[in-house]
Amino acid sequence: MPDASEPPPAVHVRVDDAPSSQPPRRFTRAFAIGRSEGCDLQVLRPKVSRHHAEVVYEEGGWWIVDCNSANGTYLNGERIRRARLEGTCAVQLGHGGPVLTLQVEDAPEAAAPTLVRPDAHTRVHEVPTTPASAALPPPLPPPGAPREPAVPSAGGVPARRRSLDEVAAHYFGDSDEPAGEHTMLIRQAYRVVQQRQQQRWIGIGAAMAILVVLAGGYAVWQQIRANRLEAQLSEVYAGVRALDAEILKIRHFIAERGDASLEEQLEGLQAQRERQIALLEGYVEELGYRRRLTDEERVIHKVARVFNESEFVIPSSFIRRVREEMQTYWLTPSGRHRYEQAIRRAQQEGYPQLIAQTMLKYNLPPEFFYLSMVESDFDNRGAIGPRTRWGIAKGMWQFIPETAANYGLKIGPRQDDPIYDPADERFDPVAATDAAARYLLEIHSQLAGASGLLAMASYNWGERRVVSRMERLFQDIPDEVAERTYWRFYTEYQDRMPEETKKYVVRIFAAAVIGEDPRLFGFDFDNPLAPYLASPDTPASPAAWSP
């Protein structure tokens, strides 16, 4: 055993692949390795921590100790926390970092591996020794190669490497056995670090618990707030529907009686409706309903609003049918051709302006334009239906004789013949459109509770058949206008409503969706109604509407 009074053997250190003019460094006392200027051996390379490792002399030998570096310390290819240096060794500072060759004096010179070479920025601080002791070791074996046997000590006896468990027990165990000053310092430092980590984890745990409570409370508050907003939105929507029904009743009364004295009352109701709509839009924006919609869904919801149906409770089955109708009918090659031809014909005849202005005059959606398109393709003279027990439907609004007469149209002498009759006002675009608007107004105000889609169903199915079912459906709540919706009718009478009527409503609705933004669906024209939606007072061009 070496005498404690004897100085320790020197350690020679060389940075792998350092310039040949730079000799190894010689140390006879403990030294620190790292990037910091305070280190005895400063190595300015990636992977190297500020205070990466220390080499200390304890228990009669030199030891290398990793100082909790970020990338670890490797001795002869194995990661270590503390290991004894025997003979010539290769120490790598971090995986892929620079390699140092350490050689203990008076030890047999053996091969030491070389890994990644340092660059020209690596520098060290220590008093140089003579170049004679600077023999460089060969490189480390590649990963996976068999390890070489343990390097023999100076006495020729192989030095046994202590296992990781033994090192951990030596430095961090609870043993009361005497230990060196360095070991005791490490143990004390480890206990301080442990205490700090425990305190840190306690703090982190408490902070996480507080965050969980706050997050839960915030989520509950958000849900309560959303529920309150939804309730307010439903209340405002019900108010808007009630105003619409009242406006339509007054407009119908004015149309029937010609009493202009009610116009002032009507203007007041319309102003009130505009304020309610602004409030409704504010709730919708705050709840973020439409931000979650695709472009196509946004248009579908808008058309639902246009026909005075709630966009917040649209049955998913109805949306699915609208999409199917667009994809399997209107957006097929033949469907596109029909749509384009009908719009082109309508624009040539001035029908978008005529229909929009007439519908607005009666406080109805101009988008009833698409009802006429589905009925007749705007082929006014050629729109002649089949012979039925109620007669032959004729004209762009496909009136049967009885209904046309009820709304003031003159029926021509050829009403029973499937031909065009210039004496029949069903072929007069202006007269027939006004009659259609008044017919829809009556359905709206008296039967459909201001629902545009129920008005469509009634137009196709026959208003009396729809009314009888509506009266039975709402017999306990006859005045609940907000409940008299197509969505409820659609779900309650899904099996009883004729498939033809359901398809009729969906086809008109799908046509209106496309017309709202034709370019979204691949057409090369804009919304044909857009120029006429602002006001019903835009001057018309009656000359273009002759039969």
VORO-216254 format. One record per residue (C-alpha): x, y, z; residue in three letters. Coordinates in pm, whole numbers, plus 32768, in hexadecimal, padded with zeros to 4 digits. Layout:
BEGIN
XYZala
...
END
This chain:
BEGIN
800080008000met
809581557FA7pro
8112822F80C0asp
801E834B810Aala
8145843A812Cser
81BD83F57FCDglu
813C84E17EBFpro
804584407DCCpro
80C483D77C78pro
808E84DC7B6Cala
7F7684C57A6Cval
7FBF85277904his
7E9785AA783Eval
7E8485E176C8arg
7D5C864D75F5val
7D2F855874D8asp
7DA385E1738Casp
7E2F871E7426ala
7F3887D17356pro
8085871C7361ser
8126885773E9ser
80488843751Dgln
80DD874F7619pro
8017868F7721pro
7FD187357871arg
805186AA79B7arg
7F8F86B27AFDphe
7FFB86487C5Bthr
7EC686C37D0Farg
7D4D86B07CDCala
7CD4876F7BAEphe
7B8887D27B12ala
7B2387A779A5ile
7A1A887478F0gly
79C489A4781Earg
79D88A9D793Cser
7B088B7E7957glu
7B218B117AC1gly
7B6D89A97A5Bcys
7CD989337A68asp
7CAA888E7917leu
7BC98962783Bgln
7B3088AF770Eval
7A62898A7628leu
7997888C7568arg
7829882B753Epro
77AB871F762Elys
789287A47741val
77EC88357879ser
786F8965792Farg
78EE888A7A4Ahis
78EE873779A6his
79D386527A74ala
7AE486487B7Bglu
7C19856E7BA2val
7C6C85357D13val
7D6C84687DCFtyr
7CC9838E7EDBglu
7D02823C7F7Cglu
7E5A821C7EE0gly
7DEE825B7D79gly
7D6C83537C7Btrp
7BF3835D7C41trp
7B21840E7B3Eile
79D384927BBDval
78B4850F7AE0asp
782A86597B6Ccys
76BF86217B04asn
7713868879A1ser
75F986A778A6ala
768985AB77AFasn
774784C07894gly
78B0844D78B0thr
793183107809tyr
7A6382487873leu
7AE5815E7767asn
798D816676C0gly
78B9812D77FDglu
77F1823C78A7arg
786282717A0Eile
781583477B3Aarg
795B82F87BEDarg
7A6D820C7B81ala
7BD981C37BCCarg
7CE1821C7ACAleu
7DD581037A7Eglu
7EF281287988gly
7E9181D97848thr
7D1C82297824cys
7C3882D7772Cala
7B3C83C777C5val
7A27844E76E7gln
796985847757leu
7807853976E5gly
7799844275DDhis
783184C27499gly
78FD85C47559gly
7A7785F7756Fpro
7B5F84E175E9val
7C76851076E6leu
7D9684197714thr
7DF883FA7882leu
7F35833D78E1gln
7FA082FE7A48val
811B83117A72glu
81E081D27AB7asp
80BF81097A21ala
80EA802878F0pro
809680DD77B1glu
7F6B803E7712ala
7E8E808E75EFala
7D7681857630ala
7C5281B77547pro
7C1282EE747Bthr
7AAC83607432leu
7A3484A7739Cval
7B55859A7369arg
7B4686F77404pro
7B588829732Casp
7C4F8944732Cala
7B8B8A037438his
7BF1890C7547thr
7CEE899D7638arg
7D77893F778Eval
7E1E89EF78B5his
7F41894C796Dglu
80BA894D7973val
813C887B784Apro
822287517873thr
832686CB7786thr
82AD86307643pro
836084EC769Bala
823F84757773ser
813684BB766Fala
8106836875CEala
7FA983637531leu
7EC982307553pro
7E1881817432pro
7CA181C073FCpro
7B84811A74BDleu
7AEC7FDF742Apro
79A48015736Apro
78567FED7422pro
77FA7E7F7452gly
79617E007438ala
79DD7D14754Epro
7A737DCE7673arg
7BE27DAC76C3glu
7C437D107810pro
7C777DF2793Fala
7DAF7EC6792Cval
7EB47E3F7A22pro
7F2C7F1D7B39ser
80967F807B6Dala
80CE7E407C32gly
804D7D647B1Cgly
7F0B7D057BD7val
7DC77D547B20pro
7D057E717BC4ala
7B997E137C06arg
7AA27F207B9Aarg
799C7F697C9Barg
78377F427C2Cser
774180637C16leu
76897FDF7D49asp
77CE7FDA7E11glu
7822813E7DABval
76C181B27E02ala
76D181027F53ala
7827819B7F99his
77BE83027F52tyr
764983087F8Ephe
760481EE8084gly
75A7821481F4asp
76E3816C8273ser
778E820483A6asp
78E2817C8346glu
7A0082798341pro
7A36831B81EEala
7B228412814Fgly
7AE58586814Bglu
7A8585857FDBhis
798D846A800Ethr
78EE851B8136met
78CC865C806Dleu
7821859F7F55ile
773484F9804Earg
76DC864580EDgln
76A786E67F9Bala
75CB85C17F31tyr
74F285E78069arg
74C9875D8027val
746987157EBEval
737386097F32gln
72CF86F88026gln
72B688067F1Earg
722287127E24gln
7124869A7F22gln
70C288017F6Egln
70B2884B7DFBarg
6FD3871E7DB9trp
6EF2877E7EDAile
6ED988DC7E48gly
6E9888557CEDile
6D8D876A7D74gly
6CE188837E2Eala
6CEF89637CFAala
6C60884F7C20met
6B4788157D19ala
6AF689897D16ile
6AFE898C7B9Aleu
6A15885E7B8Aval
692089087C76val
69348A4F7BB2leu
690D899A7A65ala
67E388D87AE7gly
67478A147B73gly
67838ACD7A2Dtyr
66E989B07965ala
65B689B17A46val
659C8B2C7A28trp
65BC8B1878AEgln
64AC8A0E789Dgln
63C48ADB797Bile
640B8C0E78A6arg
63CF8B4D7761ala
62888AC077E9asn
62188C1D784Carg
62718CA976F6leu
61BF8B8B7646glu
60898BC87716ala
60958D3B76C1gln
60CF8CEA7552leu
5F9F8C01754Fser
5ECE8D0F75F2glu
5F3A8E1574F3val
5F018D2373D3tyr
5DA18CDC7452ala
5D678E54745Fgly
5DDE8E7D72F9val
5CF48D677282arg
5BD28E09733Aala
5C218F5B729Aleu
5C388EB97144asp
5AE58E177170ala
5A4E8F6171DFglu
5AEE901E70BBile
5A6C8F1F6FC2leu
590C8F2E7052lys
590690A97032ile
599990966ED4arg
588E8F956E76his
577D90736F07phe
57FF919C6E40ile
580A90C96D02ala
56A7904B6D37glu
5604918F6DADarg
56E692966D13gly
56FC93496E64asp
583494226E4Cala
57FF94AF6FADser
58B19380703Aleu
59F593CE6F82glu
5A7B949F70A3glu
5A3C93847199gln
5AE4929670A6leu
5C1993757090glu
5C32937A720Bgly
5C2591FE721Dleu
5D2C91E1710Dgln
5E1692CD71C8ala
5DE292007303gln
5E3090C5723Farg
5F76915B71BFglu
5FE291A37325arg
5F8D9040738Egln
604F8FB47267ile
6182908272CBala
61628FFB742Fleu
613B8E9973AAleu
62738EBD72D3glu
63338F377405gly
62D98DFD74C9tyr
63328D21739Fval
64868DCA737Eglu
64CD8DAF74F3glu
64778C3D74F7leu
654D8C0373C2gly
644C8B287312tyr
64B08B8071B0arg
66278B7C71E8arg
66178A0171F5arg
656489DF70A6leu
65F6898E6F52thr
65AA8A796E2Fasp
6499898E6DB4glu
63FE896C6F0Fglu
64088AE56F3Aarg
633A8B156DFBval
62428A056E64ile
62108AB16FB3his
61E28C026F09lys
60D18B7B6E24val
60238AE76F55ala
60228C466FEEarg
5FA18CDA6EA6val
5E708BF66EB4phe
5E3E8C4F7024asn
5EAA8B0270BAglu
5F958AE671E1ser
60F68A96716Fglu
614D8A0F72C8phe
606788E172C2val
607688727156ile
604086F77153pro
617C864970E0ser
60A6856C7000ser
602886A26F4Aphe
618B87266F11ile
61EF85CF6E92arg
60CC85CC6D9Barg
6122872B6D20val
628886C06CDBarg
621285836C2Eglu
612286506B57glu
623987396AECmet
632E86206A9Fgln
623B853169F6thr
6162862F6941tyr
61CC879C691Etrp
6343875C6907leu
6331863D680Ethr
63748699669Fpro
620086996649ser
61A5874E678Cgly
62AB885B674Carg
6227888865EBhis
60C188B26669arg
613089A96776tyr
62018A7C6688glu
60F38A7E657Cgln
5FE68AE76674ala
60B98C026706ile
611D8C7B65ABarg
5FB08C7A6539arg
5F408D2E6675ala
60478E3D664Agln
5FEC8E6E64DDgln
5E7E8EA06540glu
5ECA8F796671gly
5E2E8E826765tyr
5F2E8EA76883pro
5ED5901768A6gln
5D608FDF687Aleu
5D498EC46977ile
5E348F636A77ala
5D7B90AF6A76gln
5C23900C6A85thr
5C818F2A6BA8met
5D2290496C69leu
5BE791166C31lys
5B2B90116CFFtyr
5C458FDF6DFEasn
5C978E896D6Fleu
5DEF8DF56D23pro
5E5C8E446BBApro
5EEE8CE26BB9glu
5D908C606B64phe
5E248CA46A0Bphe
5EA78B3D6A1Etyr
5D498AB36A58leu
5CE78B386902ser
5E2A8AAF686Emet
5DDD894E68EBval
5C73896C6879glu
5CB689E86717ser
5E2A8A2266CBasp
5DA98B84667Dphe
5D238B02652Fasp
5BE78BCF6553asn
5B358B6C6411arg
5BA98A03641Bgly
5B5289CC658Bala
5A1B88F4655Dile
59D987D7664Egly
5924868E661Dpro
57AA86706625arg
572A8629678Athr
55DA86206838arg
5620878868A7trp
566A87F76744gly
57B0884D6692ile
58B8891B6741ala
59468A2F6664lys
5A448B496668gly
5B8A8B85671Fmet
5ADD8B5B6871trp
5A138A296803gln
58BF8A9F6881phe
579789B4685Cile
565B8A6C67E6pro
55AA8A796939glu
56D28B0669FCthr
57248BFF68E6ala
55BE8C8168EAala
55C18C9C6A67asn
56E58D906A49tyr
564F8E666938gly
56E18DD067FAleu
56078DB766C4lys
55F38C56663Cile
55FD8C3964C0gly
55018B7C63E9pro
55FF8A6A639Farg
56318A0D650Egln
55E3889F64CBasp
56D3888663A7asp
5849884263E6pro
58B4896D6315ile
59258AD56342tyr
58008BC9635Aasp
585A8D3E6344pro
57068D9363DBala
575C8CCF6518asp
58028DB06620glu
58BE8C8666ADarg
59AB8CCB6588phe
59D08E3B65E8asp
5B168E4F66B3pro
5AB68F8C6770val
59528F2767C9ala
59AE8DBE6815ala
5AD68E2368F0thr
59FE8F1469B7asp
58F58E0469E4ala
5A018D0A6A51ala
5A898E056B4Fala
592F8E416BE1arg
58EF8CCA6BEEtyr
5A388C906CA5leu
59EE8DB86D88leu
58A48D1F6DF3glu
594A8BCF6E37ile
5A5D8C7F6EF8his
597D8D596FCDser
58578C6F700Bgln
58DE8B0E6FFBleu
5A548AEA7003ala
5AB08BC97128gly
5BA38C91704Fala
5C5E8B576FE5ser
5CCF8B6F6E7Bgly
5D0A89F96E62leu
5BAC89A76EE4leu
5B288A9A6DDFala
5BE489D46CD4met
5B55888B6D53ala
59F889226D51ser
5A2A89AA6BF0tyr
5A76884B6B75asn
599F87766C58trp
586E88556C64gly
584089506D7Aglu
571188A76E15arg
57C187596E42arg
58E588036EEFval
57FD88D66FC6val
573987AF704Cser
5876870270BAarg
59078842714Bmet
57CA887D7214glu
57DB871E72A9arg
5950873F72EDleu
592D888B73A5phe
57D088687431gln
585088A37597asp
592D89CC753Bile
587D8A7F741Cpro
59288BCC745Fasp
5A8E8B497480glu
5B0F8BD67338val
5C7A8B827388ala
5C1C8A1173A2glu
5B678A097254arg
5C9C89B0718Athr
5CE388D47064tyr
5DE8881A7133trp
5CE087A6722Aarg
5BE6875C711Aphe
5CF4869E705Btyr
5D4E85C47184thr
5BEB8592720Aglu
5B54853B70B6tyr
5C8684A57010gln
5BCA83646FBFasp
5A8084096F65arg
5AF8851D6E7Emet
5AFA84B06D0Fpro
5C57846A6C8Fglu
5C0C85516B6Bglu
5BD286756C5Athr
5D0C86326D27lys
5DDA861B6BEAlys
5D3587576B62tyr
5D9A88246C93val
5EFC87976C94val
5F2987DC6B20arg
5EC089496B43ile
5F9789716C7Aphe
60C688D76BCAala
609289B96A9Bala
60898AE86B86ala
61CC8A746C2Fval
627E8A656ADFile
61E88BB36A75gly
626B8C586BB2glu
63D38C1C6B40asp
63DD8B7569E9pro
65588B8E69C5arg
65868ABF6B03leu
64DE89A36A45phe
659A89CD6900gly
64B58AB26839phe
65418BDF6780asp
64398CE267E2phe
63DA8D9B6920asp
62A08D9B69F4asn
618E8E0768FEpro
60C28EAB6A13leu
61DF8F6F6AB3ala
61A190BA69F9pro
603490C16A6Dtyr
604990596BDBleu
608891B06C73ala
5F3992566C36ser
5DEC92116B8Apro
5DED93756B01asp
5EED933F69ECthr
5E4C93AA68A2pro
5DCF928567D8ala
5DCF92446662ser
5C6E91C56617pro
5CAF91B864A1ala
5D86908664D7ala
5C6D8FCD658Btrp
5B688FB5647Cser
5ACF8E5B6451pro
END
